[in-house]
Amino acid sequence: MNDEMDLLTSAAVKSEISLDNKTAVNKVTDYIKNKIILKELKPNDKIPTEIELSEILNVGRSSVREALKILEAINIIQIRRGDGTYISEPEDISISQSLLFKMILNNMQLKELVDFREQIEIAVVKLAISYATQEDIEVLRKNYQDFLECIENNPEDYERLHTLDSEFHKALAASTKNRLMQEIYLFSFEIFSPMILENYASGQIESEDKEPTSENHRIIIEAIENKDFYLGIHGVKIALNLWKKWINKNENNKMSE
């Protein structure tokens, strides 16, 4: 843990030393970032005022104001009118929106996203195998049983299927006991969430894809319970094969239009 903090501290110090080479706005955002890394600013701590930041960093107040707007937009800080500016609580900060827009603007292809999802999924399963508790496994099993019941009794309730699918992945993420991995993994699920809902709505579980749709969840649970990494990879591959099939289908439909 100390080695990890030393790396973060070193990165923050190097970044602070190089502030002179940055734009005025970047000086302000990096200054706040480094103070957070060095634990000099913590959740709910009040940061220096615009005037103080301007004097500390030798930049204009307009640059400070622009930097604070950027940090507020990504929820790093909260500006409380008439009170001051504070560091946000961790649960109020999300990496997903800005990264999602960047991916869209970069015109990232579905194949790239699926390859990314595969690597993240394998990493999550590996961590879950190492750190999941019996309670985590029970939550996953309960979700799996509810999922099967919905498939058998209410296959047309695609919104319920989508919700259960989402809850499974949230529980799987939580079982890793790694907050950064949870954040990245749930972001990767969020990217695909609209397509998942669309596939359920179009009758995915009433086709030949019915069995693999639920089977990959069962296999992943079994892999975690038995600490079998290779079985976990097999479960991930079943899910990814479905994704690749749907992508090819979508691409063929577009070509035929």
C-alpha positions as a Markdown table, in Angstrom:
| # | Residue | x | y | z |
|---|---|---|---|---|
| 1 | Met | 0.0 | 0.0 | 0.0 |
| 2 | Asn | 2.9 | 2.4 | 0.9 |
| 3 | Asp | 4.5 | 1.6 | -2.5 |
| 4 | Glu | 1.3 | 2.4 | -4.3 |
| 5 | Met | 1.0 | 5.8 | -2.4 |
| 6 | Asp | 4.6 | 6.6 | -3.2 |
| 7 | Leu | 3.9 | 6.1 | -6.9 |
| 8 | Leu | 0.9 | 8.4 | -6.7 |
| 9 | Thr | 2.8 | 11.0 | -4.6 |
| 10 | Ser | 5.7 | 10.9 | -7.1 |
| 11 | Ala | 3.3 | 11.4 | -10.0 |
| 12 | Ala | 1.7 | 14.4 | -8.2 |
| 13 | Val | 5.0 | 16.0 | -7.3 |
| 14 | Lys | 6.3 | 15.6 | -10.9 |
| 15 | Ser | 3.1 | 17.1 | -12.2 |
| 16 | Glu | 3.3 | 20.0 | -9.8 |
| 17 | Ile | 6.9 | 20.7 | -10.8 |
| 18 | Ser | 5.9 | 20.9 | -14.5 |
| 19 | Leu | 3.0 | 23.4 | -13.9 |
| 20 | Asp | 5.0 | 26.2 | -15.5 |
| 21 | Asn | 4.8 | 24.4 | -18.8 |
| 22 | Lys | 1.0 | 24.1 | -18.7 |
| 23 | Thr | -1.8 | 26.5 | -19.7 |
| 24 | Ala | -3.3 | 28.6 | -17.0 |
| 25 | Val | -6.5 | 26.5 | -16.9 |
| 26 | Asn | -4.5 | 23.3 | -16.7 |
| 27 | Lys | -2.4 | 24.7 | -13.9 |
| 28 | Val | -5.5 | 25.1 | -11.8 |
| 29 | Thr | -7.1 | 21.7 | -12.6 |
| 30 | Asp | -3.8 | 19.9 | -12.0 |
| 31 | Tyr | -3.2 | 21.8 | -8.7 |
| 32 | Ile | -6.5 | 20.6 | -7.4 |
| 33 | Lys | -5.9 | 17.0 | -8.7 |
| 34 | Asn | -2.5 | 16.9 | -7.1 |
| 35 | Lys | -3.8 | 18.1 | -3.7 |
| 36 | Ile | -6.4 | 15.3 | -3.8 |
| 37 | Ile | -3.7 | 12.7 | -4.7 |
| 38 | Leu | -1.5 | 13.9 | -1.9 |
| 39 | Lys | -4.5 | 13.8 | 0.5 |
| 40 | Glu | -4.2 | 17.5 | 1.2 |
| 41 | Leu | -7.8 | 17.8 | 0.0 |
| 42 | Lys | -10.4 | 15.2 | 1.0 |
| 43 | Pro | -14.1 | 14.8 | 0.4 |
| 44 | Asn | -16.1 | 17.8 | 1.7 |
| 45 | Asp | -12.9 | 19.9 | 2.2 |
| 46 | Lys | -13.2 | 23.5 | 1.1 |
| 47 | Ile | -10.8 | 24.6 | -1.5 |
| 48 | Pro | -9.1 | 28.0 | -1.8 |
| 49 | Thr | -11.1 | 30.8 | -3.2 |
| 50 | Glu | -10.8 | 32.1 | -6.8 |
| 51 | Ile | -8.6 | 35.0 | -5.5 |
| 52 | Glu | -6.4 | 32.6 | -3.5 |
| 53 | Leu | -5.9 | 30.2 | -6.4 |
| 54 | Ser | -5.1 | 33.1 | -8.7 |
| 55 | Glu | -2.4 | 34.3 | -6.3 |
| 56 | Ile | -1.0 | 30.8 | -5.5 |
| 57 | Leu | -0.7 | 29.8 | -9.2 |
| 58 | Asn | 0.0 | 33.3 | -10.6 |
| 59 | Val | -2.9 | 33.0 | -13.1 |
| 60 | Gly | -5.8 | 35.2 | -14.0 |
| 61 | Arg | -9.1 | 34.9 | -12.2 |
| 62 | Ser | -10.9 | 34.1 | -15.5 |
| 63 | Ser | -8.6 | 31.1 | -15.9 |
| 64 | Val | -9.4 | 30.0 | -12.4 |
| 65 | Arg | -13.1 | 30.4 | -13.0 |
| 66 | Glu | -12.9 | 28.3 | -16.2 |
| 67 | Ala | -11.0 | 25.6 | -14.5 |
| 68 | Leu | -13.5 | 25.4 | -11.7 |
| 69 | Lys | -16.3 | 25.1 | -14.2 |
| 70 | Ile | -14.6 | 22.2 | -15.8 |
| 71 | Leu | -14.0 | 20.4 | -12.4 |
| 72 | Glu | -17.6 | 21.1 | -11.5 |
| 73 | Ala | -18.9 | 19.7 | -14.8 |
| 74 | Ile | -17.2 | 16.3 | -14.1 |
| 75 | Asn | -18.3 | 16.5 | -10.4 |
| 76 | Ile | -14.9 | 16.7 | -8.9 |
| 77 | Ile | -16.0 | 19.8 | -7.0 |
| 78 | Gln | -19.3 | 21.3 | -5.8 |
| 79 | Ile | -19.8 | 25.0 | -5.9 |
| 80 | Arg | -22.1 | 26.0 | -3.1 |
| 81 | Arg | -23.4 | 29.5 | -3.8 |
| 82 | Gly | -22.7 | 31.9 | -0.9 |
| 83 | Asp | -20.6 | 29.3 | 0.9 |
| 84 | Gly | -17.6 | 28.2 | -1.2 |
| 85 | Thr | -16.3 | 25.4 | -3.3 |
| 86 | Tyr | -15.8 | 21.8 | -1.9 |
| 87 | Ile | -14.3 | 18.5 | -3.0 |
| 88 | Ser | -17.1 | 16.1 | -3.9 |
| 89 | Glu | -17.9 | 12.8 | -2.2 |
| 90 | Pro | -16.5 | 9.8 | -4.2 |
| 91 | Glu | -20.0 | 8.5 | -5.0 |
| 92 | Asp | -20.9 | 11.8 | -6.7 |
| 93 | Ile | -18.0 | 11.5 | -9.2 |
| 94 | Ser | -18.5 | 9.4 | -12.4 |
| 95 | Ile | -16.0 | 8.8 | -15.1 |
| 96 | Ser | -18.6 | 7.5 | -17.5 |
| 97 | Gln | -20.2 | 10.5 | -19.2 |
| 98 | Ser | -17.1 | 12.4 | -20.4 |
| 99 | Leu | -15.4 | 9.1 | -21.4 |
| 100 | Leu | -18.6 | 8.0 | -23.2 |
| 101 | Phe | -18.8 | 11.2 | -25.2 |
| 102 | Lys | -15.1 | 11.0 | -26.1 |
| 103 | Met | -15.6 | 7.5 | -27.4 |
| 104 | Ile | -18.7 | 8.6 | -29.5 |
| 105 | Leu | -16.8 | 11.6 | -30.9 |
| 106 | Asn | -13.8 | 9.3 | -31.8 |
| 107 | Asn | -16.3 | 7.1 | -33.8 |
| 108 | Met | -15.2 | 4.0 | -31.9 |
| 109 | Gln | -16.3 | 0.8 | -33.6 |
| 110 | Leu | -18.4 | -1.8 | -31.9 |
| 111 | Lys | -15.7 | -4.4 | -32.4 |
| 112 | Glu | -13.3 | -2.3 | -30.4 |
| 113 | Leu | -15.8 | -2.0 | -27.6 |
| 114 | Val | -16.5 | -5.7 | -27.6 |
| 115 | Asp | -12.7 | -6.5 | -27.4 |
| 116 | Phe | -12.5 | -4.0 | -24.5 |
| 117 | Arg | -15.5 | -5.6 | -22.8 |
| 118 | Glu | -13.9 | -9.0 | -23.1 |
| 119 | Gln | -10.7 | -8.0 | -21.4 |
| 120 | Ile | -12.5 | -6.2 | -18.6 |
| 121 | Glu | -14.9 | -9.1 | -18.1 |
| 122 | Ile | -12.0 | -11.5 | -17.7 |
| 123 | Ala | -10.2 | -9.2 | -15.3 |
| 124 | Val | -13.4 | -8.9 | -13.2 |
| 125 | Val | -14.0 | -12.6 | -13.1 |
| 126 | Lys | -10.4 | -13.2 | -12.0 |
| 127 | Leu | -10.8 | -10.7 | -9.1 |
| 128 | Ala | -14.1 | -12.1 | -8.2 |
| 129 | Ile | -12.6 | -15.6 | -8.0 |
| 130 | Ser | -10.0 | -14.2 | -5.6 |
| 131 | Tyr | -12.1 | -12.0 | -3.4 |
| 132 | Ala | -15.8 | -12.9 | -3.6 |
| 133 | Thr | -17.4 | -13.9 | -0.3 |
| 134 | Gln | -20.0 | -16.6 | 0.2 |
| 135 | Glu | -22.5 | -13.7 | 0.6 |
| 136 | Asp | -21.5 | -12.3 | -2.8 |
| 137 | Ile | -22.0 | -15.8 | -4.3 |
| 138 | Glu | -25.5 | -16.0 | -2.7 |
| 139 | Val | -26.5 | -12.7 | -4.2 |
| 140 | Leu | -25.4 | -13.8 | -7.6 |
| 141 | Arg | -27.2 | -17.1 | -7.3 |
| 142 | Lys | -30.4 | -15.4 | -6.2 |
| 143 | Asn | -30.2 | -13.1 | -9.2 |
| 144 | Tyr | -29.6 | -16.1 | -11.5 |
| 145 | Gln | -32.7 | -17.9 | -10.1 |
| 146 | Asp | -34.8 | -14.8 | -10.6 |
| 147 | Phe | -33.5 | -14.4 | -14.1 |
| 148 | Leu | -34.4 | -18.0 | -15.0 |
| 149 | Glu | -37.8 | -17.6 | -13.5 |
| 150 | Cys | -38.4 | -14.5 | -15.6 |
| 151 | Ile | -37.2 | -16.3 | -18.7 |
| 152 | Glu | -39.6 | -19.2 | -18.1 |
| 153 | Asn | -42.7 | -17.3 | -16.9 |
| 154 | Asn | -42.5 | -13.8 | -18.3 |
| 155 | Pro | -40.2 | -13.9 | -21.4 |
| 156 | Glu | -42.0 | -10.9 | -22.8 |
| 157 | Asp | -41.0 | -8.7 | -19.8 |
| 158 | Tyr | -37.9 | -7.5 | -21.4 |
| 159 | Glu | -37.4 | -4.6 | -19.1 |
| 160 | Arg | -37.4 | -7.0 | -16.1 |
| 161 | Leu | -34.8 | -9.2 | -17.9 |
| 162 | His | -32.7 | -6.1 | -18.6 |
| 163 | Thr | -32.9 | -5.0 | -14.9 |
| 164 | Leu | -31.9 | -8.5 | -13.7 |
| 165 | Asp | -29.0 | -8.6 | -16.1 |
| 166 | Ser | -27.8 | -5.2 | -15.0 |
| 167 | Glu | -28.1 | -6.3 | -11.3 |
| 168 | Phe | -26.1 | -9.4 | -12.0 |
| 169 | His | -23.2 | -7.4 | -13.4 |
| 170 | Lys | -23.4 | -4.9 | -10.5 |
| 171 | Ala | -23.2 | -7.8 | -8.0 |
| 172 | Leu | -20.3 | -9.3 | -10.0 |
| 173 | Ala | -18.5 | -5.9 | -9.9 |
| 174 | Ala | -19.0 | -5.6 | -6.2 |
| 175 | Ser | -17.6 | -9.0 | -5.6 |
| 176 | Thr | -14.2 | -7.9 | -6.9 |
| 177 | Lys | -13.7 | -5.7 | -3.8 |
| 178 | Asn | -11.8 | -3.3 | -6.1 |
| 179 | Arg | -13.6 | 0.1 | -6.4 |
| 180 | Leu | -11.7 | 1.2 | -9.5 |
| 181 | Met | -12.4 | -2.0 | -11.3 |
| 182 | Gln | -16.1 | -1.7 | -10.3 |
| 183 | Glu | -16.3 | 1.8 | -11.8 |
| 184 | Ile | -14.6 | 0.8 | -15.1 |
| 185 | Tyr | -16.6 | -2.5 | -15.4 |
| 186 | Leu | -20.0 | -0.8 | -14.8 |
| 187 | Phe | -19.1 | 1.8 | -17.3 |
| 188 | Ser | -18.4 | -0.9 | -19.9 |
| 189 | Phe | -21.8 | -2.4 | -19.1 |
| 190 | Glu | -23.4 | 1.0 | -19.4 |
| 191 | Ile | -22.1 | 1.3 | -23.0 |
| 192 | Phe | -23.9 | -1.9 | -24.0 |
| 193 | Ser | -27.0 | -1.4 | -21.9 |
| 194 | Pro | -29.2 | 0.1 | -24.7 |
| 195 | Met | -28.3 | -2.8 | -27.0 |
| 196 | Ile | -28.9 | -5.3 | -24.3 |
| 197 | Leu | -32.4 | -3.9 | -23.8 |
| 198 | Glu | -33.0 | -3.9 | -27.5 |
| 199 | Asn | -32.0 | -7.5 | -27.9 |
| 200 | Tyr | -34.4 | -8.6 | -25.0 |
| 201 | Ala | -37.2 | -6.5 | -26.6 |
| 202 | Ser | -36.7 | -8.2 | -29.9 |
| 203 | Gly | -37.1 | -11.7 | -28.4 |
| 204 | Gln | -33.6 | -12.8 | -27.7 |
| 205 | Ile | -34.6 | -15.3 | -25.0 |
| 206 | Glu | -37.3 | -16.8 | -27.2 |
| 207 | Ser | -34.7 | -17.8 | -29.9 |
| 208 | Glu | -31.8 | -20.1 | -30.0 |
| 209 | Asp | -29.9 | -17.6 | -27.9 |
| 210 | Lys | -32.2 | -18.4 | -24.9 |
| 211 | Glu | -29.9 | -21.0 | -23.3 |
| 212 | Pro | -26.5 | -19.2 | -23.7 |
| 213 | Thr | -28.1 | -15.9 | -22.4 |
| 214 | Ser | -28.5 | -17.4 | -18.9 |
| 215 | Glu | -25.9 | -20.2 | -19.1 |
| 216 | Asn | -22.9 | -17.8 | -19.0 |
| 217 | His | -24.2 | -16.4 | -15.7 |
| 218 | Arg | -24.4 | -19.9 | -14.2 |
| 219 | Ile | -20.9 | -20.8 | -15.4 |
| 220 | Ile | -19.4 | -17.6 | -14.0 |
| 221 | Ile | -21.1 | -18.2 | -10.6 |
| 222 | Glu | -19.8 | -21.8 | -10.6 |
| 223 | Ala | -16.3 | -20.6 | -11.6 |
| 224 | Ile | -16.2 | -18.1 | -8.7 |
| 225 | Glu | -17.5 | -20.7 | -6.2 |
| 226 | Asn | -14.9 | -23.3 | -7.3 |
| 227 | Lys | -12.2 | -20.7 | -7.9 |
| 228 | Asp | -11.8 | -22.0 | -11.5 |
| 229 | Phe | -10.4 | -19.2 | -13.6 |
| 230 | Tyr | -10.5 | -21.2 | -16.9 |
| 231 | Leu | -14.2 | -22.0 | -16.3 |
| 232 | Gly | -14.8 | -18.3 | -15.8 |
| 233 | Ile | -13.1 | -17.5 | -19.1 |
| 234 | His | -15.4 | -20.0 | -20.7 |
| 235 | Gly | -18.4 | -18.2 | -19.3 |
| 236 | Val | -17.1 | -14.9 | -20.6 |
| 237 | Lys | -16.6 | -16.4 | -24.0 |
| 238 | Ile | -20.2 | -17.6 | -24.2 |
| 239 | Ala | -21.4 | -14.1 | -23.6 |
| 240 | Leu | -18.9 | -12.5 | -26.0 |
| 241 | Asn | -19.9 | -15.0 | -28.7 |
| 242 | Leu | -23.4 | -13.7 | -28.4 |
| 243 | Trp | -22.3 | -10.1 | -28.7 |
| 244 | Lys | -20.2 | -10.9 | -31.8 |
| 245 | Lys | -23.2 | -12.6 | -33.3 |
| 246 | Trp | -25.5 | -9.7 | -32.7 |
| 247 | Ile | -22.9 | -7.2 | -34.1 |
| 248 | Asn | -22.6 | -9.2 | -37.3 |
| 249 | Lys | -26.3 | -9.4 | -37.6 |
| 250 | Asn | -26.7 | -5.7 | -37.1 |
| 251 | Glu | -23.9 | -5.0 | -39.7 |
| 252 | Asn | -25.5 | -7.3 | -42.2 |
| 253 | Asn | -28.9 | -5.7 | -41.7 |
| 254 | Lys | -27.4 | -2.2 | -42.4 |
| 255 | Met | -25.7 | -3.5 | -45.5 |
| 256 | Ser | -29.0 | -4.9 | -46.9 |
| 257 | Glu | -30.9 | -1.6 | -46.3 |
